[in-house]
Amino acid sequence: MNKNVAILATNGFEESELVSPKKALEDAGATVHIVSPEKGEIKAWKDGNWSNSYKVDKHISEVSVNDYNALMLPGGVINPDKLRTDKASVDFIKAFFEHKKPVSAICHGPQSLIEADVVKGRKMTSYHSIRKDLENAGAQWEDKEVVCDQGFVTSRTPDDLPAFNKKMIEELKEGKHDRQHA
């Protein structure tokens, strides 16, 4: 599969929610870049503590939606909260919806999507603690391991990663979705 995928993350991402999708995408033949508003490395969160550091492939200022076929957003409590306050990151997220490209987000990852104003009318899921935030932003929240709405894939927790990864890759292979929207 000759596709490029951006994983947008910053310090405090849930480690398994970046590592597992990245490996699944690479195993499927995609080229994957960790994109961040940080330079150098970003630090993971695991089991309530800081964990490993991961190399940032591209700073957010160096990328465009045109460089990638899809976007993936890992969760963690800290990561999406930091991303949603970074204008360049929010604009990058919104651009994928405007260009009708597949977007996937897991756990707390959808919080950034609220700031990008792309959840209204969309079927999705997330970690249960942000359900009300998503509903207040207009999302149609469902309690399922994976929800797909026109190339927009969401899941609840790391337990859902096998189903999430499978659906994310399926949507990447399908490519642009005419009814994907911001």
Buried (B, 14 or more C-beta within 10 A) or exposed (E): EEBBBBBBBBBBBBBBBBBBBBEBBEEBEBBBBBBBBBEEEBBBBBEEEEBEEBEBBBBBEEBEBEEBBBBBBBBBBBBBBBBBEBEEBBEBBBBBBBBBBBBBBBBBBBBBBBBBBBBEEBBBBBBEEBBEBBEEBEBBBBEBBBBBBBBBBBBBBBEBBEBBBBBBBBBBBEEEBEEBBB
